[in-house]
């Protein structure tokens, strides 16, 4: 067990560092510039985003006791998409507080949907499946509105919207690290701190409550703390598919379901997985980059199927 | 491990009404400190509802529920967990978790270091004779082993009042007797226990049969409360379940055999 954890962490760190050298090679002064001014900040953003999405996925799967829960289950991505499409449709330029209005609108949209669902969860009158349904309803409503906005948009906005929705780590130096960093930190620290009561939930909601867990409050806190980070990530990078679903499952299959290890290892594994996928996205096509979301889905889905079938065979 | 702290559980004129149906109907009952009270009654009588109300898992429509001097609804979750622990009838714990994980979770109410939690959990597992199962996944344990592990969880939570719901369901006879013997030991160590069961014959395996009390519940009402050894118990149980209870004597102890009324 301890050995496996060590190997997992070691391999993750190795892959993350190796990804720094993935991509077109350069020599001399350009090399240092590419490595330290372009790739390193991008690696850091990727690590933050991957870690945030994965640990949130693990926490949501625990809080909803549902293997299919993802960081977007409570409508975060749909809200961000709606916000982004509105910004594109109205062709708003400029920015607020150092970020583009597009990013700000996406962040705002994500917060609105998330707070709506978390607020419902906080009322305490809804079961976990009711909250899940509310998340799906909010997602569908936001998606429908987004479709309406797209219908009314011009061709240029549609192309930009399609690009945004693929999910991509932007090439913008260290600014992304500072912008996402605080939100990601709240999510990572907050969820790690909630690991213990989340573990009680795995015994059943009623038993957890009898053991002293305030289940309503826990659910609200997890939704809130996770969604802050996820909203920041999605607003900055667009929706990056599959990371938050797959990484926790891979950790569970390789190491085990205990949240004490699952949460921190999802964090590390998610960071490594996303930066590695980003490295692959840089080298797969000659002369241009693929959006990283394409790689995460293409690589993640078969990995999960392989691991699940191996686990079933025992 | 469990100390009698003089906390008693008291339900005062409690009703629980859901969808127009009274699951508990003006029921009053007291579990004295150090007492073992067996709740018997037909399916749907309200026994499990009574336990869930006492745990604060559902809110009484009227009446009040007291854990010592505190109203259940006014206690913070951790304070409540310090007074009362629960062994549910059905476990919905994830099968991949280890026995140790399950018992460690029961220490949630304590603010203590991880090492201390693990130490206490292992001690509780050893106490119930499941020390060897600590690292095994719940899904690989037998029914009897699982109940032992669940009992270890009750011990680890270290609450003076234990609410135990059908602990011997689906167990083979040897395991049933083992679990009841273990419960009897915990009782003699000072725990107050409310024990839901269908089978009063199992109660003699607790030991100290003359001190075990039996409460009959039907349609959300308390129908009777008397000692296990009371002469009128067979008749009352027969009326409660709608059967005829025959008495046999086995090794000086009374055994009841139900027969359908024709």
Interface residues (C-beta under 8 A of the other chain):
Chain A: X196 X197 X199 X200 X202 X203 X204 X206 X207 X208 X209 X210 X211 X212 X213 X214 X252 X256 X257 X258
Chain B: X52 X55 X56 X57 X76 X77 X78 X80 X81 X82 X84 X85 X86 X88 X91 X92 X93 X94 X96 X97 X98 X101 X102 X105 X106 X108 X109 X157
